[in-house]
């Protein structure tokens, strides 16, 4: 027998996830009223559908800016979606602002994803890691594993998508965007960004 879920509880889950009322009710019933478990269930479903949408063309969207307190760091970002309707949604605009704040906070981030990092940068990082003294005397196979792991870590440090969200360290920026794809029903992608630091050439 399914447990009874109050409409207030369903609305609370909807406000947290953006999922439909019936989906929220089903998720809560499956989770025996456990809000966190229900959120996890909806997130898994949402991310699955988000992955399907992530190949669709996104040519609408907005360009937004963020100026950090003190006016010494600023960010311009272009976030794309599929329609002007979604671009005007509050949730989309809040996402854009949060991403701009993230870029201002993560000053080692220079690329949207690791796929955007030029090969010459990857070669440089590989060369630096391969010449570090702490691995020079290790067997070749062990040395290669260490170099690959360190380079992978370094590339992720440069990638926006690989960063933990500054407002919730439990999710990555990539997952935050997928949540909004699921919420808004359109593909969303960061096209480009530029960080400005006062006095930097």
C-alpha positions in Angstrom: 0.0 0.0 0.0 1.4 3.4 -1.0 1.9 5.9 1.8 -0.1 9.1 1.7 1.9 12.2 0.8 0.6 15.6 1.7 0.3 18.2 -1.1 2.5 20.6 1.0 5.3 18.0 0.9 4.9 17.5 -2.8 5.1 21.3 -3.4 8.2 21.5 -1.3 9.9 18.8 -3.4 8.8 20.5 -6.6 10.3 23.9 -5.5 13.6 22.1 -4.7 13.8 20.2 -8.0 11.6 21.8 -10.6 10.1 18.4 -11.4 6.4 17.9 -12.2 3.8 17.5 -9.4 3.0 13.8 -10.3 6.7 13.0 -10.6 7.4 14.5 -7.2 4.5 12.6 -5.6 5.7 9.3 -7.1 9.3 9.9 -6.0 8.1 10.6 -2.5 6.0 7.5 -2.4 8.8 5.4 -3.7 11.1 6.9 -1.0 8.5 6.4 1.8 8.4 10.2 2.3 12.2 10.6 2.6 12.8 14.0 0.9 16.5 13.5 0.3 16.0 10.1 -1.3 13.2 11.5 -3.5 15.5 14.3 -4.6 18.1 11.8 -5.5 15.6 9.7 -7.5 14.4 12.8 -9.5 17.9 14.0 -10.0 18.9 10.6 -11.6 15.9 10.8 -13.9 16.5 14.4 -14.7 20.1 13.9 -15.5 19.3 11.0 -17.8 16.9 13.1 -19.8 19.4 16.0 -19.7 22.0 13.9 -21.4 19.6 13.3 -24.3 18.9 17.0 -24.6 22.6 18.0 -24.5 23.2 17.3 -28.2 20.5 19.7 -29.4 21.5 23.0 -30.9 21.5 25.9 -28.5 21.8 29.2 -30.2 19.7 31.5 -28.0 20.6 32.7 -24.5 22.1 35.7 -22.8 25.4 37.4 -22.2 25.7 38.4 -18.5 28.3 40.0 -16.3 29.4 39.8 -12.7 31.5 42.3 -10.8 33.0 41.1 -7.6 32.8 43.3 -4.4 35.5 45.9 -4.6 35.3 46.1 -8.4 38.7 44.4 -9.0 37.4 41.2 -10.7 34.8 41.1 -13.4 33.4 38.3 -15.6 31.5 38.3 -18.9 29.8 35.0 -19.8 27.6 33.8 -22.7 25.2 31.0 -21.7 23.1 29.5 -24.5 19.8 27.6 -24.7 17.4 26.7 -27.5 14.7 29.4 -27.2 14.3 33.0 -26.2 11.5 31.9 -23.9 13.9 29.9 -21.7 16.5 32.6 -21.9 14.0 34.9 -20.2 13.3 32.4 -17.4 14.4 33.5 -13.9 16.0 30.1 -13.3 18.2 30.5 -16.5 19.3 34.0 -15.5 20.1 32.9 -12.0 22.2 30.0 -13.4 24.1 32.5 -15.6 24.8 34.7 -12.7 26.0 31.8 -10.5 28.3 30.6 -13.3 29.8 34.1 -13.6 30.4 34.2 -9.8 32.0 30.7 -10.0 34.4 31.9 -12.7 35.3 35.0 -10.6 36.0 32.7 -7.6 38.1 30.1 -9.6 41.0 32.0 -11.0 42.8 28.9 -12.3 39.8 28.2 -14.6 40.5 29.2 -18.2 38.4 26.7 -20.3 34.8 25.6 -20.3 35.7 21.9 -20.3 38.8 19.7 -20.5 37.9 19.0 -24.2 38.6 22.7 -24.9 42.1 22.7 -23.6 44.7 23.0 -26.5 47.0 20.1 -27.0 50.1 22.3 -26.5 48.8 23.0 -22.9 48.4 19.3 -22.3 51.9 18.6 -23.7 53.3 21.3 -21.4 51.7 19.9 -18.3 52.8 16.4 -19.2 56.4 17.6 -19.7 56.4 19.4 -16.3 55.0 16.4 -14.5 57.4 13.9 -16.2 60.4 16.0 -15.1 59.5 16.2 -11.4 62.2 14.7 -9.1 59.8 12.6 -7.0 59.1 10.2 -9.9 62.4 10.1 -11.8 63.5 6.8 -10.2 60.2 5.0 -10.4 59.5 2.1 -12.9 58.2 3.4 -16.3 54.7 1.9 -15.9 54.3 3.5 -12.4 55.7 6.7 -13.6 53.2 6.9 -16.5 50.3 6.2 -14.2 51.4 9.0 -11.8 52.0 11.5 -14.7 48.5 10.7 -16.2 46.8 11.1 -12.9 48.5 14.4 -12.2 47.9 15.8 -15.6 44.2 14.8 -15.5 43.9 16.6 -12.1 45.6 19.7 -13.5 43.4 19.8 -16.6 40.3 19.5 -14.4 41.5 22.4 -12.3 41.5 24.6 -15.5 38.0 23.4 -16.5 34.8 25.2 -15.4 32.7 22.0 -15.8 34.9 20.1 -13.4 34.7 22.6 -10.5 32.6 21.9 -7.4 29.8 24.5 -7.3 30.8 27.2 -4.8 27.3 27.2 -3.3 27.1 23.4 -3.0 30.4 21.6 -3.0 28.5 18.2 -3.4 27.8 18.9 -7.1 30.0 19.8 -10.0 29.2 22.7 -12.4 28.5 20.0 -15.1 25.8 18.5 -12.9 24.4 21.9 -12.0 23.9 22.6 -15.7 22.4 19.2 -16.3 19.9 19.9 -13.5 18.8 23.1 -15.3 18.6 21.2 -18.6 16.2 18.8 -16.9 14.3 21.7 -15.2 13.9 23.9 -18.2 13.6 21.1 -20.9 16.2 22.6 -23.2 19.9 22.1 -23.9 22.1 24.6 -22.1 25.7 25.2 -22.7 28.4 27.7 -21.7 29.7 29.1 -25.0 32.5 31.3 -23.7 33.6 33.5 -20.8 36.2 36.1 -20.1 37.6 37.1 -16.7 39.0 40.6 -16.1 41.3 41.3 -13.2 42.3 44.9 -12.5 45.8 45.7 -13.6 46.3 42.4 -15.4 47.7 42.6 -18.9 
